[in-house]
Amino acid sequence: METQTKQYRTPAKKLLKFFESSRNRWKAKCLEAKRRVKLLQTKVADLQFSRERWKQEAKQLRLETRQLRAELEEQKTFAR
């Protein structure tokens, strides 16, 4: 099977410039997308870390609250 090359009527110099600028736009778009993905991955990792930290703090505060309520109930029974 023969491969046919496309025949352009536009001069090669103009085509070269067009194809080069097209490639450059594509590369810039790809690099920007990669940069954005990296930025979002970093943001997600930071948010996950923050979420875990807040979750641990909430658990600790719940435990402390239970202990204080138990102490309060104990003191109420002694006061009677």
mmCIF file of the N, C-alpha and C atoms, coordinates in Angstrom:
data_MODEL
# 
_entry.id   MODEL 
# 
loop_
_atom_site.group_PDB 
_atom_site.id 
_atom_site.type_symbol 
_atom_site.label_atom_id 
_atom_site.label_alt_id 
_atom_site.label_comp_id 
_atom_site.label_asym_id 
_atom_site.label_entity_id 
_atom_site.label_seq_id 
_atom_site.pdbx_PDB_ins_code 
_atom_site.Cartn_x 
_atom_site.Cartn_y 
_atom_site.Cartn_z 
_atom_site.occupancy 
_atom_site.B_iso_or_equiv 
_atom_site.pdbx_formal_charge 
_atom_site.auth_seq_id 
_atom_site.auth_comp_id 
_atom_site.auth_asym_id 
_atom_site.auth_atom_id 
_atom_site.pdbx_PDB_model_num 
ATOM 1   N N  . MET A 1 1  ? 0.850   -1.178 0.000  1.00 0.00 ? 1  MET A N  1 
ATOM 2   C CA . MET A 1 1  ? 0.000   0.000  0.000  1.00 0.00 ? 1  MET A CA 1 
ATOM 3   C C  . MET A 1 1  ? 0.890   1.233  0.000  1.00 0.00 ? 1  MET A C  1 
ATOM 4   N N  . GLU A 1 2  ? 0.609   2.113  -0.897 1.00 0.00 ? 2  GLU A N  1 
ATOM 5   C CA . GLU A 1 2  ? 1.404   3.337  -1.006 1.00 0.00 ? 2  GLU A CA 1 
ATOM 6   C C  . GLU A 1 2  ? 0.881   4.392  -0.045 1.00 0.00 ? 2  GLU A C  1 
ATOM 7   N N  . THR A 1 3  ? 1.811   5.139  0.522  1.00 0.00 ? 3  THR A N  1 
ATOM 8   C CA . THR A 1 3  ? 1.387   6.271  1.344  1.00 0.00 ? 3  THR A CA 1 
ATOM 9   C C  . THR A 1 3  ? 1.388   7.493  0.457  1.00 0.00 ? 3  THR A C  1 
ATOM 10  N N  . GLN A 1 4  ? 0.309   8.193  0.516  1.00 0.00 ? 4  GLN A N  1 
ATOM 11  C CA . GLN A 1 4  ? 0.212   9.381  -0.314 1.00 0.00 ? 4  GLN A CA 1 
ATOM 12  C C  . GLN A 1 4  ? 0.529   10.587 0.545  1.00 0.00 ? 4  GLN A C  1 
ATOM 13  N N  . THR A 1 5  ? 1.358   11.455 0.009  1.00 0.00 ? 5  THR A N  1 
ATOM 14  C CA . THR A 1 5  ? 1.657   12.691 0.726  1.00 0.00 ? 5  THR A CA 1 
ATOM 15  C C  . THR A 1 5  ? 0.690   13.742 0.246  1.00 0.00 ? 5  THR A C  1 
ATOM 16  N N  . LYS A 1 6  ? 0.269   14.549 1.181  1.00 0.00 ? 6  LYS A N  1 
ATOM 17  C CA . LYS A 1 6  ? -0.698  15.588 0.848  1.00 0.00 ? 6  LYS A CA 1 
ATOM 18  C C  . LYS A 1 6  ? 0.028   16.729 0.128  1.00 0.00 ? 6  LYS A C  1 
ATOM 19  N N  . GLN A 1 7  ? -0.558  17.188 -0.917 1.00 0.00 ? 7  GLN A N  1 
ATOM 20  C CA . GLN A 1 7  ? 0.024   18.290 -1.679 1.00 0.00 ? 7  GLN A CA 1 
ATOM 21  C C  . GLN A 1 7  ? -0.640  19.595 -1.230 1.00 0.00 ? 7  GLN A C  1 
ATOM 22  N N  . TYR A 1 8  ? 0.164   20.495 -0.735 1.00 0.00 ? 8  TYR A N  1 
ATOM 23  C CA . TYR A 1 8  ? -0.338  21.793 -0.302 1.00 0.00 ? 8  TYR A CA 1 
ATOM 24  C C  . TYR A 1 8  ? -0.045  22.821 -1.375 1.00 0.00 ? 8  TYR A C  1 
ATOM 25  N N  . ARG A 1 9  ? -0.968  23.747 -1.545 1.00 0.00 ? 9  ARG A N  1 
ATOM 26  C CA . ARG A 1 9  ? -0.744  24.833 -2.508 1.00 0.00 ? 9  ARG A CA 1 
ATOM 27  C C  . ARG A 1 9  ? -0.026  25.991 -1.840 1.00 0.00 ? 9  ARG A C  1 
ATOM 28  N N  . THR A 1 10 ? -0.110  26.028 -0.500 1.00 0.00 ? 10 THR A N  1 
ATOM 29  C CA . THR A 1 10 ? 0.540   27.095 0.251  1.00 0.00 ? 10 THR A CA 1 
ATOM 30  C C  . THR A 1 10 ? 2.048   26.842 0.252  1.00 0.00 ? 10 THR A C  1 
ATOM 31  N N  . PRO A 1 11 ? 2.823   27.919 0.182  1.00 0.00 ? 11 PRO A N  1 
ATOM 32  C CA . PRO A 1 11 ? 4.281   27.748 0.197  1.00 0.00 ? 11 PRO A CA 1 
ATOM 33  C C  . PRO A 1 11 ? 4.753   27.069 1.490  1.00 0.00 ? 11 PRO A C  1 
ATOM 34  N N  . ALA A 1 12 ? 5.784   26.258 1.369  1.00 0.00 ? 12 ALA A N  1 
ATOM 35  C CA . ALA A 1 12 ? 6.307   25.491 2.506  1.00 0.00 ? 12 ALA A CA 1 
ATOM 36  C C  . ALA A 1 12 ? 6.721   26.408 3.657  1.00 0.00 ? 12 ALA A C  1 
ATOM 37  N N  . LYS A 1 13 ? 7.240   27.578 3.345  1.00 0.00 ? 13 LYS A N  1 
ATOM 38  C CA . LYS A 1 13 ? 7.691   28.518 4.385  1.00 0.00 ? 13 LYS A CA 1 
ATOM 39  C C  . LYS A 1 13 ? 6.519   28.916 5.294  1.00 0.00 ? 13 LYS A C  1 
ATOM 40  N N  . LYS A 1 14 ? 5.362   29.205 4.682  1.00 0.00 ? 14 LYS A N  1 
ATOM 41  C CA . LYS A 1 14 ? 4.179   29.576 5.464  1.00 0.00 ? 14 LYS A CA 1 
ATOM 42  C C  . LYS A 1 14 ? 3.655   28.379 6.254  1.00 0.00 ? 14 LYS A C  1 
ATOM 43  N N  . LEU A 1 15 ? 3.652   27.212 5.613  1.00 0.00 ? 15 LEU A N  1 
ATOM 44  C CA . LEU A 1 15 ? 3.192   26.010 6.306  1.00 0.00 ? 15 LEU A CA 1 
ATOM 45  C C  . LEU A 1 15 ? 4.078   25.691 7.500  1.00 0.00 ? 15 LEU A C  1 
ATOM 46  N N  . LEU A 1 16 ? 5.369   25.818 7.313  1.00 0.00 ? 16 LEU A N  1 
ATOM 47  C CA . LEU A 1 16 ? 6.306   25.541 8.395  1.00 0.00 ? 16 LEU A CA 1 
ATOM 48  C C  . LEU A 1 16 ? 6.026   26.447 9.588  1.00 0.00 ? 16 LEU A C  1 
ATOM 49  N N  . LYS A 1 17 ? 5.829   27.731 9.299  1.00 0.00 ? 17 LYS A N  1 
ATOM 50  C CA . LYS A 1 17 ? 5.546   28.686 10.377 1.00 0.00 ? 17 LYS A CA 1 
ATOM 51  C C  . LYS A 1 17 ? 4.227   28.338 11.077 1.00 0.00 ? 17 LYS A C  1 
ATOM 52  N N  . PHE A 1 18 ? 3.214   27.978 10.286 1.00 0.00 ? 18 PHE A N  1 
ATOM 53  C CA . PHE A 1 18 ? 1.912   27.614 10.856 1.00 0.00 ? 18 PHE A CA 1 
ATOM 54  C C  . PHE A 1 18 ? 2.024   26.367 11.728 1.00 0.00 ? 18 PHE A C  1 
ATOM 55  N N  . PHE A 1 19 ? 2.671   25.326 11.197 1.00 0.00 ? 19 PHE A N  1 
ATOM 56  C CA . PHE A 1 19 ? 2.800   24.080 11.951 1.00 0.00 ? 19 PHE A CA 1 
ATOM 57  C C  . PHE A 1 19 ? 3.640   24.273 13.211 1.00 0.00 ? 19 PHE A C  1 
ATOM 58  N N  . GLU A 1 20 ? 4.663   25.092 13.121 1.00 0.00 ? 20 GLU A N  1 
ATOM 59  C CA . GLU A 1 20 ? 5.513   25.364 14.290 1.00 0.00 ? 20 GLU A CA 1 
ATOM 60  C C  . GLU A 1 20 ? 4.720   26.102 15.372 1.00 0.00 ? 20 GLU A C  1 
ATOM 61  N N  . SER A 1 21 ? 3.955   27.116 14.967 1.00 0.00 ? 21 SER A N  1 
ATOM 62  C CA . SER A 1 21 ? 3.170   27.854 15.964 1.00 0.00 ? 21 SER A CA 1 
ATOM 63  C C  . SER A 1 21 ? 2.072   26.961 16.549 1.00 0.00 ? 21 SER A C  1 
ATOM 64  N N  . SER A 1 22 ? 1.506   26.096 15.720 1.00 0.00 ? 22 SER A N  1 
ATOM 65  C CA . SER A 1 22 ? 0.486   25.160 16.199 1.00 0.00 ? 22 SER A CA 1 
ATOM 66  C C  . SER A 1 22 ? 1.092   24.215 17.237 1.00 0.00 ? 22 SER A C  1 
ATOM 67  N N  . ARG A 1 23 ? 2.270   23.684 16.933 1.00 0.00 ? 23 ARG A N  1 
ATOM 68  C CA . ARG A 1 23 ? 2.959   22.801 17.876 1.00 0.00 ? 23 ARG A CA 1 
ATOM 69  C C  . ARG A 1 23 ? 3.290   23.536 19.166 1.00 0.00 ? 23 ARG A C  1 
ATOM 70  N N  . ASN A 1 24 ? 3.744   24.771 19.062 1.00 0.00 ? 24 ASN A N  1 
ATOM 71  C CA . ASN A 1 24 ? 4.107   25.548 20.247 1.00 0.00 ? 24 ASN A CA 1 
ATOM 72  C C  . ASN A 1 24 ? 2.893   25.826 21.129 1.00 0.00 ? 24 ASN A C  1 
ATOM 73  N N  . ARG A 1 25 ? 1.750   26.120 20.493 1.00 0.00 ? 25 ARG A N  1 
ATOM 74  C CA . ARG A 1 25 ? 0.524   26.333 21.274 1.00 0.00 ? 25 ARG A CA 1 
ATOM 75  C C  . ARG A 1 25 ? 0.112   25.051 21.986 1.00 0.00 ? 25 ARG A C  1 
ATOM 76  N N  . TRP A 1 26 ? 0.218   23.926 21.281 1.00 0.00 ? 26 TRP A N  1 
ATOM 77  C CA . TRP A 1 26 ? -0.136  22.645 21.865 1.00 0.00 ? 26 TRP A CA 1 
ATOM 78  C C  . TRP A 1 26 ? 0.772   22.321 23.050 1.00 0.00 ? 26 TRP A C  1 
ATOM 79  N N  . LYS A 1 27 ? 2.072   22.555 22.876 1.00 0.00 ? 27 LYS A N  1 
ATOM 80  C CA . LYS A 1 27 ? 3.022   22.281 23.963 1.00 0.00 ? 27 LYS A CA 1 
ATOM 81  C C  . LYS A 1 27 ? 2.752   23.183 25.165 1.00 0.00 ? 27 LYS A C  1 
ATOM 82  N N  . ALA A 1 28 ? 2.481   24.451 24.905 1.00 0.00 ? 28 ALA A N  1 
ATOM 83  C CA . ALA A 1 28 ? 2.195   25.385 26.000 1.00 0.00 ? 28 ALA A CA 1 
ATOM 84  C C  . ALA A 1 28 ? 0.929   24.957 26.745 1.00 0.00 ? 28 ALA A C  1 
ATOM 85  N N  . LYS A 1 29 ? -0.081  24.547 25.983 1.00 0.00 ? 29 LYS A N  1 
ATOM 86  C CA . LYS A 1 29 ? -1.337  24.095 26.590 1.00 0.00 ? 29 LYS A CA 1 
ATOM 87  C C  . LYS A 1 29 ? -1.090  22.854 27.449 1.00 0.00 ? 29 LYS A C  1 
ATOM 88  N N  . CYS A 1 30 ? -0.294  21.937 26.953 1.00 0.00 ? 30 CYS A N  1 
ATOM 89  C CA . CYS A 1 30 ? 0.026   20.711 27.678 1.00 0.00 ? 30 CYS A CA 1 
ATOM 90  C C  . CYS A 1 30 ? 0.806   21.032 28.956 1.00 0.00 ? 30 CYS A C  1 
ATOM 91  N N  . LEU A 1 31 ? 1.799   21.903 28.864 1.00 0.00 ? 31 LEU A N  1 
ATOM 92  C CA . LEU A 1 31 ? 2.595   22.283 30.040 1.00 0.00 ? 31 LEU A CA 1 
ATOM 93  C C  . LEU A 1 31 ? 1.724   22.969 31.093 1.00 0.00 ? 31 LEU A C  1 
ATOM 94  N N  . GLU A 1 32 ? 0.814   23.816 30.645 1.00 0.00 ? 32 GLU A N  1 
ATOM 95  C CA . GLU A 1 32 ? -0.085  24.505 31.574 1.00 0.00 ? 32 GLU A CA 1 
ATOM 96  C C  . GLU A 1 32 ? -0.996  23.492 32.268 1.00 0.00 ? 32 GLU A C  1 
ATOM 97  N N  . ALA A 1 33 ? -1.484  22.522 31.518 1.00 0.00 ? 33 ALA A N  1 
ATOM 98  C CA . ALA A 1 33 ? -2.346  21.492 32.103 1.00 0.00 ? 33 ALA A CA 1 
ATOM 99  C C  . ALA A 1 33 ? -1.565  20.670 33.133 1.00 0.00 ? 33 ALA A C  1 
ATOM 100 N N  . LYS A 1 34 ? -0.318  20.330 32.821 1.00 0.00 ? 34 LYS A N  1 
ATOM 101 C CA . LYS A 1 34 ? 0.513   19.574 33.764 1.00 0.00 ? 34 LYS A CA 1 
ATOM 102 C C  . LYS A 1 34 ? 0.769   20.392 35.021 1.00 0.00 ? 34 LYS A C  1 
ATOM 103 N N  . ARG A 1 35 ? 1.026   21.676 34.856 1.00 0.00 ? 35 ARG A N  1 
ATOM 104 C CA . ARG A 1 35 ? 1.268   22.559 35.995 1.00 0.00 ? 35 ARG A CA 1 
ATOM 105 C C  . ARG A 1 35 ? 0.025   22.623 36.875 1.00 0.00 ? 35 ARG A C  1 
ATOM 106 N N  . ARG A 1 36 ? -1.128  22.734 36.237 1.00 0.00 ? 36 ARG A N  1 
ATOM 107 C CA . ARG A 1 36 ? -2.395  22.813 36.967 1.00 0.00 ? 36 ARG A CA 1 
ATOM 108 C C  . ARG A 1 36 ? -2.690  21.513 37.722 1.00 0.00 ? 36 ARG A C  1 
ATOM 109 N N  . VAL A 1 37 ? -2.421  20.385 37.078 1.00 0.00 ? 37 VAL A N  1 
ATOM 110 C CA . VAL A 1 37 ? -2.619  19.087 37.731 1.00 0.00 ? 37 VAL A CA 1 
ATOM 111 C C  . VAL A 1 37 ? -1.731  18.989 38.968 1.00 0.00 ? 37 VAL A C  1 
ATOM 112 N N  . LYS A 1 38 ? -0.467  19.374 38.835 1.00 0.00 ? 38 LYS A N  1 
ATOM 113 C CA . LYS A 1 38 ? 0.462   19.325 39.965 1.00 0.00 ? 38 LYS A CA 1 
ATOM 114 C C  . LYS A 1 38 ? -0.023  20.239 41.092 1.00 0.00 ? 38 LYS A C  1 
ATOM 115 N N  . LEU A 1 39 ? -0.473  21.426 40.738 1.00 0.00 ? 39 LEU A N  1 
ATOM 116 C CA . LEU A 1 39 ? -0.989  22.375 41.722 1.00 0.00 ? 39 LEU A CA 1 
ATOM 117 C C  . LEU A 1 39 ? -2.192  21.790 42.464 1.00 0.00 ? 39 LEU A C  1 
ATOM 118 N N  . LEU A 1 40 ? -3.109  21.183 41.725 1.00 0.00 ? 40 LEU A N  1 
ATOM 119 C CA . LEU A 1 40 ? -4.301  20.599 42.343 1.00 0.00 ? 40 LEU A CA 1 
ATOM 120 C C  . LEU A 1 40 ? -3.959  19.382 43.196 1.00 0.00 ? 40 LEU A C  1 
ATOM 121 N N  . GLN A 1 41 ? -2.985  18.574 42.753 1.00 0.00 ? 41 GLN A N  1 
ATOM 122 C CA . GLN A 1 41 ? -2.565  17.429 43.554 1.00 0.00 ? 41 GLN A CA 1 
ATOM 123 C C  . GLN A 1 41 ? -1.979  17.894 44.887 1.00 0.00 ? 41 GLN A C  1 
ATOM 124 N N  . THR A 1 42 ? -1.194  18.951 44.846 1.00 0.00 ? 42 THR A N  1 
ATOM 125 C CA . THR A 1 42 ? -0.612  19.507 46.065 1.00 0.00 ? 42 THR A CA 1 
ATOM 126 C C  . THR A 1 42 ? -1.712  20.026 46.978 1.00 0.00 ? 42 THR A C  1 
ATOM 127 N N  . LYS A 1 43 ? -2.685  20.695 46.390 1.00 0.00 ? 43 LYS A N  1 
ATOM 128 C CA . LYS A 1 43 ? -3.794  21.236 47.177 1.00 0.00 ? 43 LYS A CA 1 
ATOM 129 C C  . LYS A 1 43 ? -4.594  20.111 47.836 1.00 0.00 ? 43 LYS A C  1 
ATOM 130 N N  . VAL A 1 44 ? -4.851  19.044 47.100 1.00 0.00 ? 44 VAL A N  1 
ATOM 131 C CA . VAL A 1 44 ? -5.587  17.904 47.645 1.00 0.00 ? 44 VAL A CA 1 
ATOM 132 C C  . VAL A 1 44 ? -4.803  17.282 48.800 1.00 0.00 ? 44 VAL A C  1 
ATOM 133 N N  . ALA A 1 45 ? -3.502  17.115 48.622 1.00 0.00 ? 45 ALA A N  1 
ATOM 134 C CA . ALA A 1 45 ? -2.683  16.532 49.690 1.00 0.00 ? 45 ALA A CA 1 
ATOM 135 C C  . ALA A 1 45 ? -2.722  17.414 50.937 1.00 0.00 ? 45 ALA A C  1 
ATOM 136 N N  . ASP A 1 46 ? -2.627  18.727 50.756 1.00 0.00 ? 46 ASP A N  1 
ATOM 137 C CA . ASP A 1 46 ? -2.692  19.655 51.888 1.00 0.00 ? 46 ASP A CA 1 
ATOM 138 C C  . ASP A 1 46 ? -4.042  19.570 52.591 1.00 0.00 ? 46 ASP A C  1 
ATOM 139 N N  . LEU A 1 47 ? -5.109  19.497 51.811 1.00 0.00 ? 47 LEU A N  1 
ATOM 140 C CA . LEU A 1 47 ? -6.447  19.420 52.394 1.00 0.00 ? 47 LEU A CA 1 
ATOM 141 C C  . LEU A 1 47 ? -6.666  18.103 53.134 1.00 0.00 ? 47 LEU A C  1 
ATOM 142 N N  . GLN A 1 48 ? -6.138  17.020 52.597 1.00 0.00 ? 48 GLN A N  1 
ATOM 143 C CA . GLN A 1 48 ? -6.269  15.737 53.280 1.00 0.00 ? 48 GLN A CA 1 
ATOM 144 C C  . GLN A 1 48 ? -5.519  15.762 54.614 1.00 0.00 ? 48 GLN A C  1 
ATOM 145 N N  . PHE A 1 49 ? -4.329  16.343 54.606 1.00 0.00 ? 49 PHE A N  1 
ATOM 146 C CA . PHE A 1 49 ? -3.549  16.454 55.838 1.00 0.00 ? 49 PHE A CA 1 
ATOM 147 C C  . PHE A 1 49 ? -4.303  17.298 56.857 1.00 0.00 ? 49 PHE A C  1 
ATOM 148 N N  . SER A 1 50 ? -4.836  18.430 56.403 1.00 0.00 ? 50 SER A N  1 
ATOM 149 C CA . SER A 1 50 ? -5.581  19.325 57.286 1.00 0.00 ? 50 SER A CA 1 
ATOM 150 C C  . SER A 1 50 ? -6.815  18.628 57.842 1.00 0.00 ? 50 SER A C  1 
ATOM 151 N N  . ARG A 1 51 ? -7.511  17.904 56.992 1.00 0.00 ? 51 ARG A N  1 
ATOM 152 C CA . ARG A 1 51 ? -8.726  17.195 57.415 1.00 0.00 ? 51 ARG A CA 1 
ATOM 153 C C  . ARG A 1 51 ? -8.403  16.167 58.498 1.00 0.00 ? 51 ARG A C  1 
ATOM 154 N N  . GLU A 1 52 ? -7.325  15.425 58.308 1.00 0.00 ? 52 GLU A N  1 
ATOM 155 C CA . GLU A 1 52 ? -6.921  14.436 59.308 1.00 0.00 ? 52 GLU A CA 1 
ATOM 156 C C  . GLU A 1 52 ? -6.568  15.102 60.634 1.00 0.00 ? 52 GLU A C  1 
ATOM 157 N N  . ARG A 1 53 ? -5.878  16.233 60.544 1.00 0.00 ? 53 ARG A N  1 
ATOM 158 C CA . ARG A 1 53 ? -5.495  16.963 61.752 1.00 0.00 ? 53 ARG A CA 1 
ATOM 159 C C  . ARG A 1 53 ? -6.736  17.432 62.507 1.00 0.00 ? 53 ARG A C  1 
ATOM 160 N N  . TRP A 1 54 ? -7.722  17.990 61.794 1.00 0.00 ? 54 TRP A N  1 
ATOM 161 C CA . TRP A 1 54 ? -8.955  18.451 62.438 1.00 0.00 ? 54 TRP A CA 1 
ATOM 162 C C  . TRP A 1 54 ? -9.759  17.280 62.999 1.00 0.00 ? 54 TRP A C  1 
ATOM 163 N N  . LYS A 1 55 ? -9.739  16.161 62.272 1.00 0.00 ? 55 LYS A N  1 
ATOM 164 C CA . LYS A 1 55 ? -10.453 14.977 62.735 1.00 0.00 ? 55 LYS A CA 1 
ATOM 165 C C  . LYS A 1 55 ? -9.861  14.488 64.064 1.00 0.00 ? 55 LYS A C  1 
ATOM 166 N N  . GLN A 1 56 ? -8.540  14.456 64.143 1.00 0.00 ? 56 GLN A N  1 
ATOM 167 C CA . GLN A 1 56 ? -7.877  14.038 65.379 1.00 0.00 ? 56 GLN A CA 1 
ATOM 168 C C  . GLN A 1 56 ? -8.195  15.004 66.525 1.00 0.00 ? 56 GLN A C  1 
ATOM 169 N N  . GLU A 1 57 ? -8.185  16.295 66.207 1.00 0.00 ? 57 GLU A N  1 
ATOM 170 C CA . GLU A 1 57 ? -8.489  17.296 67.238 1.00 0.00 ? 57 GLU A CA 1 
ATOM 171 C C  . GLU A 1 57 ? -9.932  17.139 67.734 1.00 0.00 ? 57 GLU A C  1 
ATOM 172 N N  . ALA A 1 58 ? -10.853 16.883 66.829 1.00 0.00 ? 58 ALA A N  1 
ATOM 173 C CA . ALA A 1 58 ? -12.258 16.699 67.211 1.00 0.00 ? 58 ALA A CA 1 
ATOM 174 C C  . ALA A 1 58 ? -12.413 15.465 68.093 1.00 0.00 ? 58 ALA A C  1 
ATOM 175 N N  . LYS A 1 59 ? -11.736 14.373 67.743 1.00 0.00 ? 59 LYS A N  1 
ATOM 176 C CA . LYS A 1 59 ? -11.797 13.169 68.564 1.00 0.00 ? 59 LYS A CA 1 
ATOM 177 C C  . LYS A 1 59 ? -11.266 13.444 69.966 1.00 0.00 ? 59 LYS A C  1 
ATOM 178 N N  . GLN A 1 60 ? -10.155 14.152 70.038 1.00 0.00 ? 60 GLN A N  1 
ATOM 179 C CA . GLN A 1 60 ? -9.550  14.481 71.325 1.00 0.00 ? 60 GLN A CA 1 
ATOM 180 C C  . GLN A 1 60 ? -10.496 15.347 72.164 1.00 0.00 ? 60 GLN A C  1 
ATOM 181 N N  . LEU A 1 61 ? -11.116 16.330 71.524 1.00 0.00 ? 61 LEU A N  1 
ATOM 182 C CA . LEU A 1 61 ? -12.039 17.205 72.247 1.00 0.00 ? 61 LEU A CA 1 
ATOM 183 C C  . LEU A 1 61 ? -13.292 16.455 72.704 1.00 0.00 ? 61 LEU A C  1 
ATOM 184 N N  . ARG A 1 62 ? -13.788 15.511 71.890 1.00 0.00 ? 62 ARG A N  1 
ATOM 185 C CA . ARG A 1 62 ? -14.923 14.690 72.308 1.00 0.00 ? 62 ARG A CA 1 
ATOM 186 C C  . ARG A 1 62 ? -14.577 13.866 73.548 1.00 0.00 ? 62 ARG A C  1 
ATOM 187 N N  . LEU A 1 63 ? -13.389 13.290 73.532 1.00 0.00 ? 63 LEU A N  1 
ATOM 188 C CA . LEU A 1 63 ? -12.939 12.494 74.667 1.00 0.00 ? 63 LEU A CA 1 
ATOM 189 C C  . LEU A 1 63 ? -12.832 13.370 75.917 1.00 0.00 ? 63 LEU A C  1 
ATOM 190 N N  . GLU A 1 64 ? -12.241 14.530 75.745 1.00 0.00 ? 64 GLU A N  1 
ATOM 191 C CA . GLU A 1 64 ? -12.093 15.467 76.869 1.00 0.00 ? 64 GLU A CA 1 
ATOM 192 C C  . GLU A 1 64 ? -13.468 15.889 77.404 1.00 0.00 ? 64 GLU A C  1 
ATOM 193 N N  . THR A 1 65 ? -14.401 16.138 76.503 1.00 0.00 ? 65 THR A N  1 
ATOM 194 C CA . THR A 1 65 ? -15.752 16.537 76.898 1.00 0.00 ? 65 THR A CA 1 
ATOM 195 C C  . THR A 1 65 ? -16.415 15.423 77.714 1.00 0.00 ? 65 THR A C  1 
ATOM 196 N N  . ARG A 1 66 ? -16.284 14.189 77.237 1.00 0.00 ? 66 ARG A N  1 
ATOM 197 C CA . ARG A 1 66 ? -16.862 13.052 77.975 1.00 0.00 ? 66 ARG A CA 1 
ATOM 198 C C  . ARG A 1 66 ? -16.279 12.958 79.387 1.00 0.00 ? 66 ARG A C  1 
ATOM 199 N N  . GLN A 1 67 ? -14.951 13.135 79.461 1.00 0.00 ? 67 GLN A N  1 
ATOM 200 C CA . GLN A 1 67 ? -14.288 13.049 80.762 1.00 0.00 ? 67 GLN A CA 1 
ATOM 201 C C  . GLN A 1 67 ? -14.767 14.165 81.692 1.00 0.00 ? 67 GLN A C  1 
ATOM 202 N N  . LEU A 1 68 ? -14.881 15.360 81.161 1.00 0.00 ? 68 LEU A N  1 
ATOM 203 C CA . LEU A 1 68 ? -15.332 16.487 81.987 1.00 0.00 ? 68 LEU A CA 1 
ATOM 204 C C  . LEU A 1 68 ? -16.777 16.311 82.428 1.00 0.00 ? 68 LEU A C  1 
ATOM 205 N N  . ARG A 1 69 ? -17.623 15.785 81.537 1.00 0.00 ? 69 ARG A N  1 
ATOM 206 C CA . ARG A 1 69 ? -19.020 15.535 81.908 1.00 0.00 ? 69 ARG A CA 1 
ATOM 207 C C  . ARG A 1 69 ? -19.102 14.475 83.010 1.00 0.00 ? 69 ARG A C  1 
ATOM 208 N N  . ALA A 1 70 ? -18.262 13.461 82.890 1.00 0.00 ? 70 ALA A N  1 
ATOM 209 C CA . ALA A 1 70 ? -18.239 12.409 83.914 1.00 0.00 ? 70 ALA A CA 1 
ATOM 210 C C  . ALA A 1 70 ? -17.792 13.000 85.255 1.00 0.00 ? 70 ALA A C  1 
ATOM 211 N N  . GLU A 1 71 ? -16.761 13.854 85.215 1.00 0.00 ? 71 GLU A N  1 
ATOM 212 C CA . GLU A 1 71 ? -16.294 14.514 86.441 1.00 0.00 ? 71 GLU A CA 1 
ATOM 213 C C  . GLU A 1 71 ? -17.400 15.372 87.048 1.00 0.00 ? 71 GLU A C  1 
ATOM 214 N N  . LEU A 1 72 ? -18.113 16.088 86.204 1.00 0.00 ? 72 LEU A N  1 
ATOM 215 C CA . LEU A 1 72 ? -19.191 16.961 86.669 1.00 0.00 ? 72 LEU A CA 1 
ATOM 216 C C  . LEU A 1 72 ? -20.297 16.135 87.325 1.00 0.00 ? 72 LEU A C  1 
ATOM 217 N N  . GLU A 1 73 ? -20.682 15.038 86.685 1.00 0.00 ? 73 GLU A N  1 
ATOM 218 C CA . GLU A 1 73 ? -21.705 14.167 87.263 1.00 0.00 ? 73 GLU A CA 1 
ATOM 219 C C  . GLU A 1 73 ? -21.240 13.606 88.609 1.00 0.00 ? 73 GLU A C  1 
ATOM 220 N N  . GLU A 1 74 ? -19.954 13.246 88.682 1.00 0.00 ? 74 GLU A N  1 
ATOM 221 C CA . GLU A 1 74 ? -19.393 12.716 89.917 1.00 0.00 ? 74 GLU A CA 1 
ATOM 222 C C  . GLU A 1 74 ? -19.444 13.759 91.034 1.00 0.00 ? 74 GLU A C  1 
ATOM 223 N N  . GLN A 1 75 ? -19.096 14.992 90.687 1.00 0.00 ? 75 GLN A N  1 
ATOM 224 C CA . GLN A 1 75 ? -19.133 16.075 91.669 1.00 0.00 ? 75 GLN A CA 1 
ATOM 225 C C  . GLN A 1 75 ? -20.573 16.377 92.116 1.00 0.00 ? 75 GLN A C  1 
ATOM 226 N N  . LYS A 1 76 ? -21.515 16.257 91.178 1.00 0.00 ? 76 LYS A N  1 
ATOM 227 C CA . LYS A 1 76 ? -22.915 16.491 91.535 1.00 0.00 ? 76 LYS A CA 1 
ATOM 228 C C  . LYS A 1 76 ? -23.398 15.439 92.519 1.00 0.00 ? 76 LYS A C  1 
ATOM 229 N N  . THR A 1 77 ? -22.961 14.199 92.327 1.00 0.00 ? 77 THR A N  1 
ATOM 230 C CA . THR A 1 77 ? -23.400 13.149 93.248 1.00 0.00 ? 77 THR A CA 1 
ATOM 231 C C  . THR A 1 77 ? -22.778 13.326 94.628 1.00 0.00 ? 77 THR A C  1 
ATOM 232 N N  . PHE A 1 78 ? -21.561 13.812 94.716 1.00 0.00 ? 78 PHE A N  1 
ATOM 233 C CA . PHE A 1 78 ? -20.925 14.065 95.995 1.00 0.00 ? 78 PHE A CA 1 
ATOM 234 C C  . PHE A 1 78 ? -21.538 15.281 96.706 1.00 0.00 ? 78 PHE A C  1 
ATOM 235 N N  . ALA A 1 79 ? -21.997 16.234 95.933 1.00 0.00 ? 79 ALA A N  1 
ATOM 236 C CA . ALA A 1 79 ? -22.578 17.459 96.513 1.00 0.00 ? 79 ALA A CA 1 
ATOM 237 C C  . ALA A 1 79 ? -23.937 17.182 97.136 1.00 0.00 ? 79 ALA A C  1 
ATOM 238 N N  . ARG A 1 80 ? -24.596 16.166 96.746 1.00 0.00 ? 80 ARG A N  1 
ATOM 239 C CA . ARG A 1 80 ? -25.943 15.865 97.270 1.00 0.00 ? 80 ARG A CA 1 
ATOM 240 C C  . ARG A 1 80 ? -25.905 15.309 98.623 1.00 0.00 ? 80 ARG A C  1 
# 
